[in-house]
Amino acid sequence: MIRMLHRLTAIALLFLVATTMAHAQVCATDDRGKEVCLDSPAERIISLSPGATELLFAAGAGDDVVGVVNYSDYPEAAKELPIIGSLKRLDVERILSLSPDLVIVWVTGNPKEQTERLEELDLTLYYLEPRDFEGIATAIERLSTLADTKEVGYREADRFRAGIESLRDEYGDADPVPVFYQVWDQPLMTVNGEHFIHEVIELCGGENIYAELDRLVPRIDRESVLAGNPEAIVAGGMGEQNRDWLQEWKQYGSLTATERGNLFFVPPSTLQRPTPRLLEGGATLCKKLETARERR
């Protein structure tokens, strides 16, 4: 009888532990420093930026994504997901109709009044905006924690870290190349030293001529680029193959970058989104700057 009671007690304890684990919260700190907790792993996630969409898929949570903003075009599966607006204009009713248990918000990229409205409607918001390589890696890990896909997410984060270190080993001692990176055309915009693109430039042995500016993505004028006389100009464009932004600089023959033919295009989605594809964009940029060194 006593043995039977012991067995029943053990079974009851196991049941209690299993029940507790099943209802244990999952928590992760977002990029505003706020801890976000869910009663159970997220199963219906909405992404409010193309970069966040990529990070979710990288974290192994792609199957849980039920809505995205436009231009969420990577990986291929993301193109098939319902569109709930754009970075700057969200369709709140459409978002509510999808019954999300987690919404991934871009800290400075989404309209504040609309994200505040989503909070008022009791949706759970998780704010992301990685500013450096480690921030990208931990973003993948944090999203995988919230979606209970940690095995995939942590493996991908480690792969990303290893890829960055490989590029650092290859180009860490390269001669510096003064670089102007053009992130937009009209108005003309670049990045300062706090932006992850700046970190990629440094990784490749480049020197961002606008690193000291105060704003993360400052507006500049062509006169300041001419005065800065970069050895290389790197631009994205309005599409993955659109090199039109570089045409403008060909008229300035006095620019060192123009004189030496160092007007380089890097597909924007590989360098302007803080995702694991920075390994691809970084490798491309590093090769471009190596070409600039060879033309000295």
N, C-alpha and C positions, 0 to 999 in steps of 0.2 A: 504493500500500500504506500509506504514511504517513498519507495523507488518510483512508483507511478506518479506521486505528487511532484517529485523532483523533475520528472520528464515533462509533466504538464507546465510546471513553472518555467522550465527552459524553453519550451515551445512558446509560452506566453511572452517571454522576454525577447525571443527572436522576432515574434510578430510585432512587438512594440518597437524594436529597433528598425525593422523593415518599414513600418508605418511612419516612424519619425523621419527616416531617410527619404521616403517618398514625398513627404511634405516639407522637406528642408528647403529653405530659400537658397537661391543662387544670387550672388552679389558681385558687382564690379564697380570700380570707381571710374567716372567718365572724365573728359578733358576739361571740365569745369571744377574738378575736385570733389564732385558729389558722388556719394555711394548710391548706386541704383540696385535695388533688390527686387527679384521676382519670386513669387510663391512656388513656381516651377519653371523649368527651362522654357525659353521662348520658342513658340511654334508658328507664330504668325507675325513676321517682321516686315516693317516698311522702312525703306531707305530713302532719305531725302537728299542724296547727292550721288553722282556716279562713282566717286571715290569710295564712299561708304558701301555701295553695292559690291564693288570689287573686294573690299575688305571682308564683307560677309561671306562671299564665296570662298575667299582664301582661308577663312576660318572654318570652312566646312559646313556653313549654315545656309548655303544656297537654296536647298530644298525647303527652307523655312521662310524664304522671302516671298511675300505676297503682293508687293507693290513697290514701284520705284519711280524716280523722276526721269524726265526725258534725258537723252544722251547716256543713259546707263546701258552701254553697249559692249561691256566685257564682263565675264566671258559670254560666249554665244547664247547660253541659256538665259542670260539677263534680258536679251532683246525680246523674249517672248512674254515677259512679265507685264501685268497691268500698269499703265502710266497714271500717276496720281498728281501730275502737274510738273512744274519746273522748279529749279533751285529757288527762283525768286517769286513764284506764284503757285501756291499749293491749292489743290482741290480738297478742301477740308471734308466736304460731304463724301467724296469718293474714298478718302482715307477712313472715315467712320464706317462706311459700308463694308470695308474689308476686315473689320473687327480685329485690328492688330493688338497683340499683347506687348509689343515693343516697337518704338519708333526711333530710328537712328537719325539724329539731327546734326547738321553741319554748323559748328559754333558761330562762325561769322558769315556763312553762306546762305542761310535761310532767313526769310522775313521774320523779325522778332515778334511782330504783332500776331502772326499766324501760329508760330510755335507756342506762344503764350496761350493762344486760344485752344490749342491741342491739350495743353496742361490743364486748362480750366475744364475741359471735357473728360478729365481723369484718365487720359492716356499716359502710359509710361514712356518718358522720353530719355534717351541716352545720347549725350552730346559728345561728338568726336571732332577733333581737328589736330591730327598729329603734326608736329612741327619739326621732327627730326627722325633719323633712322630708328632709334630705339623706340620712339613714340609709335612708329608704324608697327614695329614688331609686337609691342605690348598691346596695341589696338587689336591686332589679330587674336592675341591670347585672351584679351578681355571679352571680345565678342564670342569667342568659342566657349568661354565659361558661361556666358548668359544663354547660349544655345545648346549647351551640353555636348559640344563637339571638340573637347579639349585635345583629344588624341591627334586629330587632323590639324587643329589650329596651332598647337604648340610645335608640331613638326614643321609646319610652314613658316612659323616665326623663326625657328632655328635655321631653316634653309635660307631665309632672307638675311639673317645676321651673318651667316657664313659667306654668302655671296658678296655682301658689303665688304667684309674683311679681305676677301680675295681681291677685289678691286683696289682696296687700300694698299695691300701688299704689292700690287703690280705698279701702281702709279704714285705711291706715297713719296717717292724721292724724285719725281719728275720736275724739270725746270718749270717755274711758274709762268702762266700765260694770262695776261690781263683780258678779262671777258666781260662783254655786255650781253646779258640774257634778256631777250625781248619776250615778255609774257603776253603782251597785247599790243595792238597797232594804233587804234584811235579810240581813246587817247593812248599815247605811247606809255607803256608801263613796264616795270622791271621788278626785281625782288631785292630785299635787303638781306643783311647777314643773319636774320633770325628765321629765314624761310628754308624749307627743306631742299628747295632747288639750289640755294646757296651751298648747302652741305654737299650736294652732288658735285657742284662746280669745284669745291675744295677737294673733294675726294679724288678728282681727276687731275689735280695739280693746277687748277685755274684760280684766278684772283678776280672776284666779283668787284667791278669798279664802283658799284653802288652799295657795297656792304654797309657803309656807315650811315645811310639814310634812316630816318626814324620810322617811317611807315613800313609795314610788312610788304605791301605791294604798292610802291610809290609811283606817282605819275611824274614823268620827266619830259624834257623837250629834246629835239634833235641837236640843238646847239650844245647841250651838255654832253651828249654822246660824242660829238665832234671834238669837244675840249678834252674829254677823257681819253680819246684815241685808243680804243681797245685793240688788242692784237687779234682778237676773234670776236665775231658777233654770232650768237646762237639764237635761233628763233623757232617757235612752233608755227602755228598758223590756224586757219579756220577749219582745217581738216587734217587727216593723217597724211595726205600727200600734197597739201597746199603749201608751196614755198613762196607765195607771192610777197610775203612780208620782207623777204631778203632783197627783192628787186629794188626797193627804195634806196638801199645803201650803196648800190652800184654806181650811183651818180656822184658819190663823194670819193673821188680818186685819191684824195689826200689822207684818207683814213688808212691806217696800217692794215686793218682787217680787209678792206677792199683791195688795196694795193697787192696784197699777198694772196688774195683769193680765199680768205678765211671767213667766208660767209656760210655758216653751217645750219642745216635744218635737222631737227630731231622731232619725230612724230610726237605731238603734244601729249597724247594720253599716256605715253611712257615716261614722261618727265614732269608733267604738271598735276598728276594725281598721286597722293601719298599712299601708294600701294606696292605690293611686291614687284610690280612691273618696273619700278625704279631701277631694278637690276638690269633690265633690258635698256632702258633709257640711259642709265649711267654708263653702261658699257659702250653705247653708241657715242655719247658725249666724250668719254675718255679717248676713244679712237680719233674723234675729230680734233681734239686738242693736241694729240700726238702728231697729227698731220700738220697742225700749225707750227709745232716745234721743228718739224722736218723742213719747213719752208723758210726758215730763218737764214 
